[in-house]
């Protein structure tokens, strides 16, 4: 059975994508730790991150770095957080988000009802930063 992430990747469920390539996608979390929270997800359904082939794991980190640089430009946070948690969805994924304190690493802090217009604006702002950084329109979605 397909995971919720596969359904988003395949377009069966909506997603606010910021980057896509042949191996991975980045889209906004529906329950963000802060505005601009992106999930980086391999297209291939692999449950646990330790089971990722090394080349795919390295690729996901490169995608996280690229998106993290865009988040840093857009939000100018103290840090860009990166976390692999993996309990909600049985499909490996990495969390990348603007953060200003260690307290913002707690999933007790998620916004389960974020403003939808702000989410659209966040996705557009991150995509714009990725485009300015030289990523093609085919990648920036």
Secondary structure, DSSP 8 states (H G I E B T S, - for coil): ---HHHHHHTTSS---EEEE-SSEEEEE-SS-SSTT-EEEEESS--SSGGGS-HHHHHHHHHHHHHHHHHHHHHH--SEEEEE---SSSSS-EEEEEEESSGGGG-GGG--TT--HHHHHHHHHHHHHHHHHTT--TTT--
